[in-house]
Amino acid sequence: MAEPKGKHIFGTVKVGEKGQIVIPKEARNIFNIKPGDSLLVLGDEEQGIAIVKSELFMQFAQDIFNAKECKEDEE
């Protein structure tokens, strides 16, 4: 059974003694994660953990802020 387009299962990772994990190479390649990149770790106690490149999250937040300003200007 093929994975849905854009959806991936990268396998499992083990948490080391210091709480660190290794992001699988295929995931690093697909998401262009390089040494030195900043990643934001988000959590939902019911659904789990998500890891997002900080720059993408900040751009998303800026887009929301800009959209809100545009809406307020129209009113």
Residue pairs with C-beta under 8 A, 6 or more apart in sequence:
3 9
8 26
8 27
8 30
10 24
10 26
10 27
11 24
13 21
13 22
13 23
13 24
14 21
15 21
23 33
23 51
27 33
28 34
31 53
33 39
33 53
37 53
37 54
38 53
38 54
38 55
39 51
39 52
39 53
39 54
40 51
40 52
40 53
40 54
40 57
41 49
41 50
41 51
42 49
42 50
42 51
42 52
43 49
43 50
44 50
